[in-house]
Amino acid sequence: MNAATRIYKGLSRKERAGWIVGLTPVQAFLIAYSAASDDPLWYSRNELKNMSKHLERSWQEDTGEAISYEGQTAFGTGGYLFSSPLGLALNQETTARLLKLIDERSAK
């Protein structure tokens, strides 16, 4: 199941109706980010922090080496849960183009 489908299935009936009618610019950008980074966008900051601490403990137990994910993101480039080349997919040029397209469609 792709990220957009997971996001859609997580919406309420009212939100799904809005999805069918059209996305807001923020919704469109979040879907693009989610698909590019493979970030499902359903974990809270606290859950992500707990996962990073669990991974740090597991790594130390398995290897004897201490590591820290402090300051790292969970997803995207160098993500400790899932690393993806987010900088390639959403670089400055691509992001500007995406925002321009979203803006143009929003104006219609």
Residue pairs with C-beta under 8 A, 6 or more apart in sequence:
1 9
2 35
3 31
3 34
3 35
3 38
3 39
3 40
3 41
4 31
4 34
4 35
6 40
6 42
7 30
7 31
7 34
7 40
7 41
8 16
8 19
10 42
11 19
19 27
22 105
23 31
24 106
25 99
25 102
25 103
25 106
28 102
28 105
29 98
29 99
29 102
30 41
32 90
32 98
33 39
33 90
34 40
34 41
36 84
36 86
36 89
36 90
37 75
37 76
37 79
37 82
37 84
37 86
37 89
38 75
38 82
38 84
39 74
39 75
39 76
39 82
43 51
43 74
48 74
48 81
51 74
51 81
52 69
52 70
52 72
52 74
52 80
55 69
55 80
55 81
56 66
56 67
56 68
56 69
59 65
59 67
60 66
60 67
69 80
72 78
72 79
72 80
73 79
73 80
74 80
74 81
74 82
75 81
75 82
75 83
75 84
75 86
76 83
76 84
76 86
76 87
77 83
77 84
77 85
77 86
77 87
90 98
